[in-house]
């Protein structure tokens, strides 16, 4: 009984955070979803493409149920899963992610938490694992990158949050005062340490 509860809880959270990531792209221009927003080139559409690839590998190859999507061999990965080439459309990448969800969700539904898997890119002694460990790992990746997307989106237009239905109007005066309060605390702490 606890296995069914654990599996369902992990799966529900994964579904929620997938949707949260996609929501971060809503209403943005092609340029804003693609442009590098950090020194390492992190961008919103690239995060989606990367997580689609992560899920396709972990919920596909690891359990010998390869994704129907075309992927390079994991050994040949060159980082191109982290950004969108100019000939790749937002629609294509979002479609890839959603089709990957369908493949992943079907596989998760079919297997038990202790179903064995093999992750060849994990170092010894961990490559032999199970669905529970992979679900926790993929959920962690999804949460991490959804958090990146939240910060990137806030930097673009100030929007934050997990779901559209919970979004509050931006109160610029409150945010400015809050920012100033934190900035002052940082300066005061730095001055006492000098």
Secondary structure, DSSP 8 states (H G I E B T S, - for coil): -HHHHHHHHHHHHHHHHHHHHHHTTTT--HHHHHS--STT---HHHHHHHHHHHHHHHTTGGGT---SS----GGG--SGGGS--TTS-HHHHHHHHHHHHHHHHHHHHHS-TT-EEE-TTS-TT-SEEEHHHHHHHHHHHHHHHHHHHHHHHHHHHS---S-GGG-----HHHHHHHHHHHHHHHHHHHHHH-
